[in-house]
Amino acid sequence: MTIFKSNIYKKIEEVVIDKNVGAGIAKLVEGENLSMHIAMVSSKLKPHYHKERDEIYFIIRGKGIIKINEEEIEVKEGDAILIPKGSIHSIRPINKDIEFIFISAPPFNPEKDRYMID
């Protein structure tokens, strides 16, 4: 078995915001069935959904509003949110950037399973 290790504090320094999506993402670890990434949103992660994967967001810095389908909830450091596959979701920070770790099962692959909503 191979052990994968990554440091979130070093990885967050690598994050570059993609203006087309509204977020910056860096991979932490990836296995056959899931992956873990760190993300930063400075204005708004644009609405999108995934047909094939569930996600769990764990907020590590900042506050924001997550919208899942038509429901909005406020989140802060320490909160965890499940986003089931097929759910249209977005997140926007309150005041400053919001940073979160997300776990994706199966592994995150935006080229194959991220559908943006206009």
N, C-alpha and C positions, 0 to 999 in steps of 0.2 A: 504494500500500500504506500502511495506517495502522500506526503503531508504537504499541504499548501499553507503558506503563511503570508500575511500582508499587513501593513500598518496603515490604519485609516488616516492618521495625522500626516503621514508622508503622501498618501494618495490624494488627499483633498487639495494639496498644493499643485497637483497635476491637472486638476479639473479646469477645463476651458468651456465657457458657455457657448453652446450652439444656438445661435439666434433663430434658426429655423424651427427648433423644438422648444426653446426657452429654458434649457437646462444644460448643465455639464455633468458628465458621468465618467467615472473611472472604475475599472474592474478591481475587486479585492481578491476574490477566489472563485473558482468554478469547478464543479464536479460534473459527473455524467447526468445527474438528474436535477441539479439546481445551480444557481450562481448567486453571488453577493457582490453588490456594487455600492459605491458611495456617489451621491448626487448633490448638486448645488443648484438652487433656483434663485435667480436675482429679480425677475419680474413676474413671470408666470410660465409654468410648464403647460404647454398647449394641450387642449383636450385630445385624447386618443384612447384606443382600446387595443386589447390583445385577444386574438381568437384562441390561442393555444396555451396561455400560461396565466397562473395566479401570481400576484405580487404581495409582499408584505413590506410596508414602509415603517421604519423606526426612526423617529425624529431625534437627531443628536444636537442640533443647534437651531435656535430661532423659533418663531411662531408662524403659523400660516393657516390658510383655509384650503381644505381638500374638498373637491366636489366629486362625488361618485354618482353617476347617472344624474338624478335631479336633486340629490341630497347634499347639503354642505355642512361640514363640521369644522370647528376650530381645533387645531392641533398645536402642541408645544413639545419642548424637549422631554423625552421619556415616553412619549405616546407611540403606540404601535397600531397600524391600520391594515386590515386585510382588504385587498382589491381583487375580487374574483374575476376570472377570465370573462371577456365579453362586456365588462363594465366600462362605460366611458368615464374617464377620470382626468383630473387636472389638479394642480396645486399652485397656490400663489402665496408669497410671503407677506407677512404683516411687518411693516417698518424696514427690516433688514433682510439679507439673504436668509434662506432656510436651507439647512443641510440635513440629509437623511441617508440612512443605509437602506437599501432594498434588496430583498431576497426574491428571486424569480425561479419558479418551477413550472416547466423545464427551464433551462438556462436562457438568459436574456440574449436575444438576437434581433436587434431593431430592424435589420434589413429584411427579415423573414416574417416578423410578427409584431409590427407596430403600425397601426392604422390611424393616421391623423384625421381629425374632424375639422372642417373649415368653418 
